Every structure is written in structure tokens, then in C-alpha cells.
Amino acid sequence: MGDPRKAKKSYTRPRSIWTSDQISSELYVVGSYGLRNKKELWKAQTEIARIRNQARALLAISTDVRHEKETKLLNYLSRLGIVEDSSTLDDILNLKIEDILERRLQTLVMKRSNLKSPYQARQIVVHGHVSIGDRKINLPGYLVKKDEETQILIHFTPVVEASINTPKS
């Protein structure tokens, strides 16, 4: 048993982290979505793997037992906005890591407010300038549900660079 004060690790890292192809692909995803470190990427990969494993397990059981559990999983993923309402288990098996990274609050703020970079969006979220409805959320990795997407409010006005007016002589 573990210590109850210490949370269980929420990710599993890849077996070989020093492969040059893997390093370059991870760095591209980290840079394009503005993740703080690879741990955030690995958390998303673990979540996608967990969802795909559930779908694979559902495909292995009989059809009459599968129907109820399949609808639960599909409803959960459609509420998150990861899959469409009319999706099947095959669509779940085709999920990529980008599908879950697109649902992060940081990414949605970047797309909605036309910011220069995902890191600027991350800073706006962390500094508390974003709320969903009445709740102020300062977690850039918060997965936004489909019905919460319309309630995102950004309380931030960008500073316009002012030119110094020098008096003419």
C-alpha cells in the first residue's frame, strides 16, 4: 500500500525516451500546444491509452453486454467533445493525442482570443484572467466540456504598444 497523502502517478512515460524520432515528435507537440513539460504530454497520452483500452475491451465482450457500456463510454466522450454524437467504437480506436489536447482550456483560449502563441494563452489562464461561467479557472490543462465551451470568458485586454509622441520643433 502506498502513502494516502501521496497521489498515484497519473501518467506513464515511454519505455525509451531517448529515440531521436520520438524526441522530435514530442517536442513538436509540446511546442505547438504550449505544454510546460513532457509530463503534461505523457498525461494526455496515458488518458488516450486508457480510453482506447476501454474500447478494445468492449469489442472483446459479447454484443448484448457491450451495448450498455458502449453507450456510457460514447456519451462520456461526446460530453467532453472528443468524439461526435454519432460515433462508434472504431472512432474511439482512431483517437490521437491531438484530440484530447484540443480540449484543453489553454488551447481553446488561444484559438478564441487570437493570441500570438500558446504560451501567452497559458499565461492568461494561469494568471486568472479566464472563467467558465461563474468559476474562475487557472488550470491550463482543464478539459473543457462541450457545453462549457460557450461559457468561456476572457477578462484580459492586451496592452497596445504606445508610441512616444515627441513635440515638433
MARSE-525472 format. One record per residue: residue in one letter; z, x, y of N, C-alpha, C, O, CB in turn. Coordinates in steps of 0.001 Angstrom, whole numbers, plus 500000, padded with zeros to 6 digits. Last residue first. Glycine has a CB too. Example, Ala and Ser with C-alpha at 12.3 -4.5 7.8 and 13.67 -1.06 7.14 Angstrom:
2
S507080512850497750507140513670498940507870512900500030508039513409501138505725514084499402
A507800513190494310507800512300495500507800513200496700508465514236496681509046511308495527
# end
This chain:
169
S466731509651570620466989510247571923465799510141572819465845510596573962467388511680571781
K468072507134568540466910507864569002467200508451570374467849507809571199465669506955569045
P470811507373566257470260506901567550469081507793567972469093509010567789471372506902568667
T470436506762562869470711507759563892470078507278565190468932506828565201470168509171563481
N471760505093560258470941504897561456471354505923562500472498505936562953471088503444562015
I471503505735556957472264506077558162471343505939559341470292506575559420472863507516558086
S471095503116554626470541504279555319471324504506556610471750503554557264469020504084555618
A472903502234551792472665502009553218472120503282553841472627504379553605473964501559553939
E472259500988548731472351502239549471471974501996550918470849501598551220471449503322548847
V474255498341547709472940498742548188473108500010549006473985500098549864472265497610549028
V476070497738544868476127498339546194474728498807546565474098499569545832477148499520546241
P475933494610543168475619496037543254475623496519544695475231495799545613474264496322542615
T478562492577542431477447492708543362477148494190543499478022494956543905477767492054544757
F479830490637539887479560492003540328478383491963541280477339491388540975479274492952539122
H480620488862537712481213488879539042481048490270539629482027490987539838482712488467538999
I478786487024535599478945488408536028479410488387537472478679487945538358477615489223535867
L479338484884532881479326485033534339479593486487534687480507487109534145480380484103535011
I478136483066530245478426484424530701478269484483532215477209484172532757477493485459530007
Q477434480665529134478640480687529953478982482071530489480021482237531129479794480165529162
T475361480909527369475057480303528665476240480368529627476065480147530825474633478860528476
E476644481969525138475677482790525860475356482222527241475106482978528179474400482920525049
E478188480361523629478856481064524728477869481808525606478219482236526707479886482034524184
D476514479484521618476905478514522631477641479156523802477715478556524874477771477448522011
K476248481867520092475070481272520721475455480285521824474795480244522863474214480571519671
K478764484372520795478208483280520009477079482615520796476971482783522010479307482247519641
V478879487831521047478768486574521787478124485534520882477078485778520280477942486758523100
L481098490175520081479908489468519612479887488080520232480766487258519974479877489382518057
Y482127492880522014482403491490521673481111490809521252480125490856521987483052490745522862
G481887495455522911481441495182521559481696493756521109481501493442519935482101496116520623
P483106495594525400481646495624525332481095495309523950479931494927523833481152496965525762
L485629493723526571485259494418525342483737494435525235483131493389525002485903493736524089
N486745492138528512486424493518528859486127494360527617486350495571527617487570494138529646
I486524488928529719486388489742528510485965491138528927484956491312529610485358489119527508
K488220486195530893487684487494531277487683488381530047488717488565529405488511488137532437
R487512482827530433488132484025529878487446485274530385486223485392530312488098483992528356
D486129480615531222487323480957531995487960482260531554488863482759532226488333479852531894
G482999481739530410483748480536530757484907480924531659484704481492532732484256479802529484
I483417484951530192482724483914529433483536482645529615484619482496529049482562484296527900
S482964487503532639483782486484531983482867485533531230481705485342531587484658485710533014
V483070490743533991482341489769533184483333488783532583484394489164532087481513490470532069
H484386492828535135483534492030536016482782490946535267481927490283535855482551492921536733
G486007494763533899486486493389534043485654492528534957486176491564535517487868493398534537
H485231497260533212485990497138534455486383495700534763487024495440535781485189497699535603
V483664496806530974484977497442530800485838497272532045487059497153531937484813498934530475
V481337495690532123482147494912531184483554495487531094484532494741531133481491494886529790
I480405497784533688480696496499534318481597495658533417482515494992533897479391495740534631
Q479981499736531724480980499963532760481371498654533441482546498439533738480456500960533794
R477890498590530270479173498847529612480278499022530638481387498519530453479083500089528717
A475882498653532185476368497359531705477728497517531033478612496679531205475359496728530726
Q475564501389532310476013500694533503476547499305533118477548498846533668474859500579534536
Y474571501834529773475872502411530117476427501780531387477643501650531526475757503931530290
P472074500727529780473125500043529028474515500598529329475517499903529157472847500149527544
S470746500819533164470967501394531843472029500587531103472796499849531722471387502880531952
K470239499173535380469404500344535130469551500878533716468575501344533129469738501430536113
L470157495570534881470807496824535241469931497999534837468996497846534051472192496931534578
N469604492714534781468623493735535172469267495024535670468949495505536758467716493187536244
S471323490826533757471504491214535153470579492331535605470746492852536708472913491631535374
R470620490327531078470708489216532016470728489676533469470198488981534336471939488399531727
K470659492771529776469414492014529841469458490935530902468452490657531553469109491397528503
M473356493518530113472286494392530580470982493612530739470278493781531734472091495567529610
V474667491415528843474871491623530279473754492491530844473259492226531940476249492275530550
L473820491831526213473433490603526891473619490710528397472823490158529157474232489435526353
T475007494323525678473553494193525650473105492946526388472114492986527118473046494160524213
Q477763493678525889477178494738526708475653494593526787475078494729527866477552496119526139
L478159491817523864478282491414525265477621492418526187476984492034527168479746491248525646
R475821491831521147476980492392521828476981491974523296475921491799523898476991493927521704
R473537491054519898474505490002520194475758490531520881476671489757521171474891489290518923
E472096493300519278471556492436520330472555491366520745472439490817521841470262491782519863
L473398494291517079473629494972518354473085494169519528473553494331520655472991496355518335
I472365492675515072473767492487515455474071493181516785474917492707517543474699493023514354
D469728493545515029470014492115515144471457491869515568471731490950516341469733491410513819
E469791496247514537469467495814515896469786494338516094470084493919517212467993496077516201
I470135496443511824471300496717512675471055496250514105471998495895514812471634498217512664
K468483493638510281468590495042510651469787495207511572470372494229512038467286495550511331
L467881491398507559468558491735508811468594493240509022468718494014508073469980491170508823
N466812490503505193465934491272506066466579491653507392465899492180508272464684490495506328
L468725488899504069468493490198503447467591491089504300467608492310504141467880490012502072
I468389486658505637469632487429505764469446488820505165469956489805505700470811486694505070
D465974485739504721466058486187506114467324487019506343467328487959507137466038484975507071
D466714484969502158465780486091502307465792486633503729465641487837503938464360485660501927
L468236482731502606468925483953502195468020485174502308468498486287502529469432483816500764
T466761481275505592467111481273504173467855482575503858468071483409504738465830481119503271
S466896479248508616466749480486507847467136480293506390467748479295506010467595481591508461
S466938477416510711466159477095509511465948478321508623464924478421507946464807476506509906
D468336478562512803468949477450512075468234477166510760468860476721509798468953476199512937
E468132482205512667467720480886513147468426479799512332469037480083511302466173480721513057
V470769484681513028469605484110512349469309482737512957470137482178513675469849483999510802
I472595485276515045471962486377514332470718485897513593469720486614513530472948487019513351
G474210483499516321472897483739516895472158484875516216471184485388516765473025484028518354
L476585482567515392476596483859516080475270484160516753475210484989517661476933484967515105
R475602480282514176476518480135515320476620481426516109476729481407517335477911479705514845
S474179481498512118473418480810513168474305480525514380473811480526515507472818479493512628
L476241482516510569475304483445511196474471482774512270474090483423513244474396484055510154
Y477499480095509781478248481140510492477298482072511242477522482382512413479115481951509504
N475419478823508406475989478206509610476740479227510444476636479231511671476924477054509235
L475058480620506268473966480401507219474463479755508510473987480095509593472883479528506587
L477542480366504959477114481657505486476016481486506531476045482143507571476627482561504352
K477482477604504272478562478161505085478139479467505746478348479659506944479808478388504230
T475209477455502651475211476741503932476317477248504846476129477321506060475374475237503704
E476114479018500506474940479436501266474909478744502627474615479378503641473652479131500482
K478165477529499440478482478823500043477329479331500902477550480001501911478818479847498958
E476663475297498492477753475126499470478066476447500193478212476469501415479027474596498766
H474751476490496668474342475687497811475427475587498887475139475774500069473960474306497347
R475807477808494402475346478585495549475163477743496804475398478237497906474054479267495214
V476239476016492415477412476621493055477009477294494365477789477338495316478084477645492107
D473596475424491719474498474346492129475748474874492816476265474223493724474891473509490927
T472465477934490995471978477195492165472957476127492633473130475944493838470645476553491852
S474620480742490135473777479585489813473511478732491053474247478805492037474439478729488720
I474381484023491720475090482927491053474156481734490864473036481725491376476342482509491866
A472812485836493098473091486116491692473758484949490974473714484881489746473961487337491580
L472714485102495720471479484996494947471725485177493452470930484719492633470470486024495431
L475275485772496512474911484362496411473636484165495604473496483174494887474743483762497797
A475098488540496594475989487928495607475665486443495432475770485913494325477460488106496028
R473367488803498750472952489276497435473812488660496328473308488305495263473029490805497375
A474979487805500798473739487111500465473248487528499075472768486691498311472656487402501527
Q477007489729500801477340488332500522476097487560500102476142486759499168477985487672501753
N475496491967501535476124491935500211476530490516499821476415490134498657477347492853500181
R474842491271504151473766491366503165474324491353501737473703490795500832472940492644503400
I477390491423505320476657490153505320475563490165504253475381489182503536476041489880506712
R477968494139504929478863493116504381478137491776504273478252491078503265480127492972505260
A475934495360506403476007495584504959476881494530504291476563494073503194476551496989504658
I476659494526508969475371494097508412475378494258506889474883493390506169474203494910509038
E479111495925509145479082494466509245477785493904508655477814492916507922479233494026510714
T478257498568508979479147498040507948479153496520507957479195495891506899480565498570508146
Q476765498770511331476105498957510036476944498386508904476407497788507971475830500440509786
A478800498419513213477724497430513132476990497542511797476633496528511198476735497610514301
K480272500723512675480906499415512541479852498327512402479986497423511577481816499127513746
W478423502706513307478821502561511909479528501233511671479408500662510587479727503718511493
L478369502398516086477154502178515300477509501930513839476948501035513208476199503384515422
E480945503172516716480512501812517039479255501444516265479099500301515838480264501670518545
K480827505829515877481743504921515191481361503464515477481441502617514587483204505193515628
K479247507200517616478627506734516378479539505810515589479069505078514717478233507913515520
N480067505915520897480008506958519874479413506370518602479117505177518536481419507559519600
R479301503941522704480142505050523140480079506215522175480041507373522591481574504593523297
L475955502719523166477196502787522405477979504023522806477398505033523202476915502795520894
G473524501869524353474642502315525167475967502342524435477001502021525020474764501449526351
Y471209501306523018472169500212523161473428500633523913474325499810524092472549499680521797
S469859503730523125469166502541523595470101501346523758469817500456524559468052502190522642
G471709505611522088471250505699523466470620504422523962470821504053525119470280506813523606
V472017504730519448473193504873520301472778504900521774473429504278522612473976506155519935
V469375504910518541470022503598518613471232503649519535471456502725520318470443503123517211
Y468998507707518725468103506801519434468756505427519607468699504844520690466765506669518682
L470976508682517040471067508976518468470152508072519285470487507707520412470721510437518728
E469989507753514571471268507258515093471384507502516591471840506629517330472438507924514365
S467614509238514363467544507780514426468844507177514965468813506208515723467236507208513041
S468644511872514328467737511453515397467646509935515492467606509394516597466348512043515172
I470267511811512026470846512133513324469948511630514446470430511031515408471070513646513455
Q468378511280510037469427510311510300470055510553511672470343509602512399470495510373509205
D466838513596510133466206512297510367467254511252510740467044510442511643465420511844509118
S468755515575509506468127515567510822467441514243511128467459513801512277467127516693510923
T471924514959508164470492514922507915469783514758509255470160513902510055470115513769506928
W474674514829508341474006515970508958472515516041508635471903517093508818474674517242508520
I476044512963506956475848512710508378475070513825509061474835513753510267477182512529509059
S476012511368504027475583512642504612475255512397506081474293511698506400474343513244503846
R477201508811503885477623509894502999477237511251503553478044512181503549477020509712501618
P478270507151506935477279507515505918477742508702505089478569509500505531475940507833506572
R481495505491507108480479506395507641479473506722506552479781506588505367481122507689508197
T482509502243507494482353503335506551481241504222507079480172503739507451482042502817505103
Y485010500417509345483668500961509157483696501966508017484750502469507628483142501620510460
S487583499782509925486596498710509984485171499217509827484223498502510151486725497965511283
K490567500592508231489366501101508880488272500040508803488050499458507741488897502431508223
K493408498583508928492450499102507966491196499560508713490820498963509722492101498029506892
A496027499551511197494950498666510752494038499378509761493919500603509761494136498164511953
K499403500076510811498114500732510976497018499852510392497081499458509227498113502125510307
R501627498705510165501381498925511594500033499578511859499575499627513000502480499780512183
P501842498707507433501416497462508077501136497628509570500477496781510173502471496398507880
D500483501314505547501449501001506582500989499731507300499841499675507743501612502191507579
G499415500328502252499348501072503491500438500649504449501212499732504175498000500899504133
M500000500834498813500000500000500000500000500860501226500519501977501233501191499061500012
# end
